[in-house]
Amino acid sequence: MTKTYLSGIQPSGLLHLGNYFGAIRQQIALSEQDGEHFYFIADYHSLTSLRDADKLRELVRETAITYLACGLDPEKAVLWRQSDVPEVTEIQWLLSTVTGMGLLERAHSYKDKIANGAKPNVGLFTYPMLMAADILAYDSDLVPVGKDQVQHVEMAQDMAGYFNQNYKTEVFKRPEMLLEKSETMQKVPGIDGQKMSKSYGNDIWIFEEGKALKKRVGKIVTDSRPPEEPKDPSELFLFDLLALFLDADELSDWKSQVEKGGESAPGYGHLKMRLKDAIEEHFAEAREKRLELLATPSVVDEILAAGAAKARARAQEVRDRALYACGLR
């Protein structure tokens, strides 16, 4: 039986190395497998924090271009704007009438955002409900997630159960999470050593290049020890970034030199320059593809429109089942 995979990404900023190695790369690889693959750009979700219309339109397009440039094949995966499928918000309302406040109050994401200075609003509080609607609207079987997103799928499971139990019917399919394997989830620190994140301002844009990239990489936090002083590579998060791009032999050689120290040992500047070059080499093909897509905006528009048509057809079927179960049809 064909499985349906569902994943989304919020266009809240330019996508960075953490987005690529933590999600985009795996999603593109997954789309090569048998099954239906649905990937949406979560522009509704971004409204909880982004209040600039022109910026939002720009970021939605940039997100689509990034996925396509990095290798997503629209013949193998459905790519669309979340807001092009309004049935999702109808499903969200239906879920809200059967979901208790307590479930939302236990959401880790809401607590974390407030703790990090986000201004509380109803949209932020009900964020998991819209996310559940995103998942349930397409009869999703599997939702690829990292460990920090497990609760979102669990909440979608709960909400599907609440609705089905209340109306004594199986309208919503119970989704299951597809936990990313640890070996594919490489640690991606930001330039300050903390988890790379747009909201923390410690990220490196996937398509940064030249002087701008050199300057950004140059800001990676290091200590003041001289090159000749032996150092433990495991204590330098700069090596976590290098590990994303270098093959095992080259990485081992750099580590050995740093660990040994001495007059010929590379300094932090040498390591940063190698990282800068490696980033440019890794994304060179994708960067060229991005430029082609920027020069032909109609191609991106057509892909998003075709994706929305496929996604909306599926969501309408699910929405209609739910409305009938409620007595609204």
Backbone torsions as a table, in degrees:
resi	resn	phi	psi	omega
1	MET	NA	133.7	-178.5
2	THR	-66.6	131.9	178.5
3	LYS	-96.3	145.1	176.5
4	THR	-107.6	124.8	179.8
5	TYR	-105.6	139.6	-177.0
6	LEU	-134.9	131.5	176.1
7	SER	-151.4	154.8	179.7
8	GLY	-143.0	162.2	177.3
9	ILE	-141.5	139.4	-176.4
10	GLN	-87.5	132.0	-179.4
11	PRO	-87.4	63.5	-176.4
12	SER	-95.4	-0.2	179.2
13	GLY	177.9	177.0	177.2
14	LEU	-65.7	135.8	-176.6
15	LEU	-71.8	138.7	-172.4
16	HIS	-116.7	-177.1	-177.3
17	LEU	-60.1	-34.2	177.8
18	GLY	-65.2	-39.7	176.5
19	ASN	-63.8	-41.4	-176.4
20	TYR	-67.9	-54.5	-175.9
21	PHE	-77.8	-19.9	-179.9
22	GLY	-92.0	-19.4	-176.0
23	ALA	-147.7	-57.2	-170.5
24	ILE	-55.9	-48.3	-178.0
25	ARG	-59.4	-44.3	-179.7
26	GLN	-67.8	-39.4	-179.7
27	GLN	-64.0	-42.3	179.2
28	ILE	-65.7	-41.1	178.2
29	ALA	-64.6	-40.1	-179.2
30	LEU	-63.8	-34.6	-177.7
31	SER	-67.0	-12.7	177.3
32	GLU	-81.0	-13.4	-179.5
33	GLN	-84.4	163.8	177.7
34	ASP	-62.8	146.2	178.9
35	GLY	127.6	176.4	175.5
36	GLU	-98.2	134.3	-175.8
37	HIS	-123.3	119.5	-177.7
38	PHE	-116.9	119.4	179.0
39	TYR	-126.1	120.9	-177.8
40	PHE	-118.3	153.2	177.2
41	ILE	-97.2	112.4	-168.4
42	ALA	-81.2	70.8	-178.1
43	ASP	-74.1	-29.9	174.0
44	TYR	-59.2	-44.4	-177.9
45	HIS	-61.8	-35.1	-176.3
46	SER	-65.8	-19.6	-178.6
47	LEU	-66.7	-13.3	177.6
48	THR	-70.0	-16.6	-178.0
49	SER	-137.2	-24.4	-176.7
50	LEU	-100.8	122.8	-176.0
51	ARG	-121.7	35.7	-179.5
52	ASP	-127.6	106.6	-173.9
53	ALA	-60.4	-47.2	-179.1
54	ASP	-63.5	-39.7	179.7
55	LYS	-65.1	-40.4	179.6
56	LEU	-63.1	-45.4	179.0
57	ARG	-60.3	-40.0	180.0
58	GLU	-64.5	-43.2	-176.8
59	LEU	-71.8	-33.6	176.4
60	VAL	-62.3	-46.7	179.7
61	ARG	-64.9	-42.0	-179.8
62	GLU	-63.4	-36.9	178.6
63	THR	-65.3	-45.3	178.7
64	ALA	-61.0	-45.4	-179.4
65	ILE	-62.7	-39.0	-179.6
66	THR	-61.7	-46.2	179.1
67	TYR	-62.1	-44.5	-178.7
68	LEU	-67.9	-41.4	-179.8
69	ALA	-66.3	-33.0	-179.0
70	CYS	-81.9	-2.9	171.8
71	GLY	121.0	4.3	178.4
72	LEU	-68.6	127.6	-179.1
73	ASP	-97.6	113.5	-178.4
74	PRO	-65.5	-10.0	174.7
75	GLU	-81.9	-17.3	-177.7
76	LYS	-112.4	-14.2	-179.4
77	ALA	-142.9	141.0	178.8
78	VAL	-88.1	122.3	-179.2
79	LEU	-120.5	127.9	-177.3
80	TRP	-157.4	166.7	174.2
81	ARG	-82.9	130.8	178.8
82	GLN	-53.1	-41.5	-175.3
83	SER	-71.1	-10.8	176.4
84	ASP	-80.5	-1.7	178.1
85	VAL	-124.9	79.0	-176.3
86	PRO	-64.0	-16.5	178.0
87	GLU	-58.6	-24.9	179.7
88	VAL	-62.8	-39.6	-179.9
89	THR	-72.6	-27.8	174.1
90	GLU	-66.0	-42.6	178.9
91	ILE	-65.7	-37.2	177.5
92	GLN	-58.5	-43.2	-179.8
93	TRP	-63.6	-42.3	179.4
94	LEU	-61.9	-39.7	178.1
95	LEU	-66.9	-34.8	-178.0
96	SER	-65.1	-24.0	-178.1
97	THR	-81.6	-8.0	-179.8
98	VAL	-123.5	1.5	-176.9
99	THR	-103.4	130.7	179.9
100	GLY	-76.6	152.8	179.5
101	MET	-60.6	-34.9	-175.8
102	GLY	-57.6	-36.8	-179.6
103	LEU	-62.0	-45.7	-179.6
104	LEU	-68.7	-34.4	-179.7
105	GLU	-66.5	-19.8	179.7
106	ARG	-92.1	2.3	-176.9
107	ALA	-66.1	122.5	-179.9
108	HIS	-64.9	-39.0	-175.1
109	SER	-61.3	-40.8	179.7
110	TYR	-64.3	-47.4	-179.9
111	LYS	-60.6	-42.3	-178.9
112	ASP	-65.0	-42.6	-178.5
113	LYS	-65.5	-41.5	178.7
114	ILE	-65.3	-41.0	179.1
115	ALA	-62.6	-28.2	-179.6
116	ASN	-95.2	15.8	171.9
117	GLY	98.4	2.3	178.4
118	ALA	-68.0	142.3	179.1
119	LYS	-79.1	125.6	-178.3
120	PRO	-62.5	136.3	171.1
121	ASN	-148.9	164.2	-175.4
122	VAL	-62.3	-38.3	179.9
123	GLY	-61.2	-41.2	179.0
124	LEU	-65.8	-38.2	-179.5
125	PHE	-68.3	-39.2	-178.3
126	THR	-93.4	9.0	178.5
127	TYR	-48.1	-46.1	-179.6
128	PRO	-63.3	-25.6	-179.7
129	MET	-73.0	-40.4	176.1
130	LEU	-67.9	-37.4	177.8
131	MET	-64.0	-39.0	177.3
132	ALA	-62.9	-41.5	178.3
133	ALA	-62.7	-39.4	176.6
134	ASP	-56.5	-43.4	-176.5
135	ILE	-73.0	-45.6	-173.3
136	LEU	-76.3	-24.2	-175.3
137	ALA	-64.4	-19.3	-174.2
138	TYR	-115.7	17.2	-177.2
139	ASP	52.4	45.5	-177.0
140	SER	-65.6	135.4	175.2
141	ASP	-92.5	-44.3	-174.7
142	LEU	-132.5	135.9	179.2
143	VAL	-121.3	106.6	179.2
144	PRO	-67.0	125.6	-178.9
145	VAL	-143.9	158.1	169.0
146	GLY	-90.3	174.5	-176.2
147	LYS	-60.0	-32.2	-177.3
148	ASP	-75.0	-6.4	-178.9
149	GLN	-113.0	5.2	-178.0
150	VAL	-57.3	-41.3	-176.5
151	GLN	-60.8	-32.9	-179.6
152	HIS	-62.0	-42.1	179.0
153	VAL	-70.3	-38.6	177.8
154	GLU	-60.9	-39.1	179.1
155	MET	-69.1	-36.6	176.1
156	ALA	-63.9	-39.2	176.7
157	GLN	-61.2	-44.1	-179.8
158	ASP	-62.7	-45.7	-177.3
159	MET	-66.4	-38.3	176.0
160	ALA	-61.2	-42.0	179.2
161	GLY	-64.8	-41.9	179.3
162	TYR	-58.9	-46.6	-177.5
163	PHE	-64.7	-49.6	-177.9
164	ASN	-61.0	-38.5	179.8
165	GLN	-69.5	-42.2	-178.4
166	ASN	-63.6	-38.3	-175.7
167	TYR	-104.1	7.8	173.8
168	LYS	50.4	48.0	179.3
169	THR	-155.3	162.9	-179.2
170	GLU	-103.6	67.3	179.6
171	VAL	-70.6	-49.6	-174.9
172	PHE	-100.7	130.1	176.3
173	LYS	-74.4	137.6	178.2
174	ARG	-74.5	118.2	179.0
175	PRO	-82.4	153.2	175.4
176	GLU	-118.8	149.4	179.3
177	MET	-86.5	146.5	175.2
178	LEU	-114.4	95.7	-177.5
179	LEU	-69.2	129.9	178.3
180	GLU	-64.1	137.8	178.8
181	LYS	-67.9	140.6	-174.7
182	SER	-57.7	-32.8	-177.3
183	GLU	-71.1	-19.2	178.4
184	THR	-95.3	-13.0	-178.6
185	MET	-96.2	75.7	-179.1
186	GLN	-73.0	143.4	179.1
187	LYS	-66.5	131.0	179.5
188	VAL	-125.0	94.4	178.1
189	PRO	-79.1	153.7	174.4
190	GLY	-82.8	-176.3	-176.8
191	ILE	-68.5	-10.8	176.9
192	ASP	-102.8	1.0	179.3
193	GLY	94.5	-16.7	175.9
194	GLN	-82.3	172.3	179.4
195	LYS	-56.7	131.9	-179.1
196	MET	-64.7	129.3	-176.9
197	SER	-155.8	139.1	176.1
198	LYS	-59.8	-39.4	-176.0
199	SER	-69.1	-23.2	178.8
200	TYR	-90.2	-11.0	179.9
201	GLY	68.0	24.0	-177.8
202	ASN	-114.6	24.2	-171.9
203	ASP	-96.3	166.6	174.1
204	ILE	-125.9	117.3	-178.1
205	TRP	-62.0	138.3	-179.4
206	ILE	-53.0	-41.3	-173.0
207	PHE	-101.5	14.6	176.0
208	GLU	-63.4	146.3	-178.9
209	GLU	-155.1	171.8	174.8
210	GLY	58.7	-140.9	-176.9
211	LYS	-62.3	-36.6	-179.4
212	ALA	-63.9	-40.9	178.8
213	LEU	-69.2	-42.0	178.8
214	LYS	-59.0	-42.2	179.9
215	LYS	-66.1	-41.0	-178.7
216	ARG	-66.8	-46.7	178.6
217	VAL	-64.4	-33.8	179.4
218	GLY	-63.0	-20.2	-179.3
219	LYS	-86.5	-0.4	177.1
220	ILE	-60.1	128.1	-174.0
221	VAL	-68.8	127.7	174.7
222	THR	-136.3	171.9	178.4
223	ASP	-94.3	-172.8	-174.3
224	SER	-100.7	11.1	-179.4
225	ARG	-66.9	140.3	-179.0
226	PRO	-74.0	161.2	-177.1
227	PRO	-58.0	-36.1	-174.9
228	GLU	-72.4	-15.4	179.9
229	GLU	-78.0	124.5	178.8
230	PRO	-60.0	141.8	-177.6
231	LYS	-137.2	152.9	176.0
232	ASP	-86.9	111.7	-177.4
233	PRO	-57.1	-30.5	-179.3
234	SER	-66.6	-15.7	179.4
235	GLU	-93.3	-2.8	-177.8
236	LEU	-109.0	106.6	-177.5
237	PHE	-67.4	-12.4	174.1
238	LEU	-57.8	-33.0	178.5
239	PHE	-72.4	-25.7	175.5
240	ASP	-65.4	-34.9	177.5
241	LEU	-74.3	-42.1	178.1
242	LEU	-61.8	-35.0	-178.2
243	ALA	-63.0	-21.4	179.3
244	LEU	-70.5	-23.7	-170.5
245	PHE	-120.0	-29.0	-174.3
246	LEU	-90.6	150.1	175.4
247	ASP	-74.3	166.1	-172.1
248	ALA	-59.8	-39.7	-177.2
249	ASP	-67.5	-45.3	-179.4
250	GLU	-66.6	-41.5	179.2
251	LEU	-61.5	-42.9	179.7
252	SER	-62.4	-38.2	179.9
253	ASP	-65.0	-44.9	177.9
254	TRP	-60.7	-44.1	-179.5
255	LYS	-62.5	-41.7	-179.2
256	SER	-62.9	-41.8	179.6
257	GLN	-64.4	-42.9	-179.4
258	VAL	-67.3	-38.5	-178.3
259	GLU	-69.2	-35.7	-179.5
260	LYS	-76.0	-38.0	-177.9
261	GLY	73.7	-159.3	179.4
262	GLY	97.9	178.4	-174.5
263	GLU	-62.9	-31.5	-177.1
264	SER	-91.7	1.7	-177.4
265	ALA	-68.3	140.8	179.7
266	PRO	-72.5	145.3	175.5
267	GLY	-89.0	176.0	179.9
268	TYR	-61.0	-32.7	179.1
269	GLY	-62.7	-39.1	178.0
270	HIS	-64.8	-42.6	-179.4
271	LEU	-64.7	-40.5	-179.8
272	LYS	-67.7	-38.5	178.5
273	MET	-65.4	-38.8	178.0
274	ARG	-64.8	-39.0	178.4
275	LEU	-64.0	-44.9	179.4
276	LYS	-58.2	-46.5	179.7
277	ASP	-64.6	-39.7	-177.7
278	ALA	-66.1	-38.1	178.4
279	ILE	-63.6	-46.0	-179.8
280	GLU	-63.4	-40.2	179.9
281	GLU	-65.1	-44.0	-175.2
282	HIS	-63.3	-40.4	-174.9
283	PHE	-102.2	13.7	-176.7
284	ALA	-58.6	-48.2	-178.8
285	GLU	-65.9	-42.3	179.5
286	ALA	-65.5	-33.8	-179.8
287	ARG	-66.2	-40.2	177.7
288	GLU	-65.3	-41.6	178.9
289	LYS	-64.2	-38.3	178.4
290	ARG	-61.0	-42.9	-180.0
291	LEU	-63.1	-38.1	177.6
292	GLU	-63.3	-42.5	-178.9
293	LEU	-69.5	-35.6	176.7
294	LEU	-64.4	-32.6	-178.4
295	ALA	-80.9	-13.9	-180.0
296	THR	-129.7	69.1	-176.0
297	PRO	-58.9	-27.5	-179.1
298	SER	-64.1	-30.4	178.9
299	VAL	-63.8	-44.3	178.7
300	VAL	-65.7	-42.1	179.3
301	ASP	-59.9	-42.1	-178.9
302	GLU	-66.5	-39.3	179.7
303	ILE	-66.0	-44.0	179.8
304	LEU	-67.3	-38.3	179.7
305	ALA	-67.1	-43.0	178.4
306	ALA	-64.9	-39.8	178.3
307	GLY	-64.7	-41.6	179.9
308	ALA	-64.2	-37.8	179.6
309	ALA	-62.6	-43.5	178.9
310	LYS	-67.1	-44.4	-178.6
311	ALA	-65.9	-40.3	-177.3
312	ARG	-68.6	-35.5	178.2
313	ALA	-60.6	-41.9	179.1
314	ARG	-68.0	-45.1	-177.8
315	ALA	-65.0	-33.9	178.5
316	GLN	-65.2	-38.5	177.2
317	GLU	-61.3	-45.5	-179.1
318	VAL	-68.5	-42.9	178.1
319	ARG	-59.4	-43.6	-179.0
320	ASP	-64.3	-38.1	176.2
321	ARG	-61.2	-42.6	-178.4
322	ALA	-67.7	-41.7	179.4
323	LEU	-64.9	-40.1	178.1
324	TYR	-62.4	-42.7	-179.2
325	ALA	-62.6	-32.2	-179.0
326	CYS	-81.3	-15.5	-175.2
327	GLY	93.4	11.8	179.6
328	LEU	-92.3	4.1	174.7
329	ARG	-136.6	NA	NA
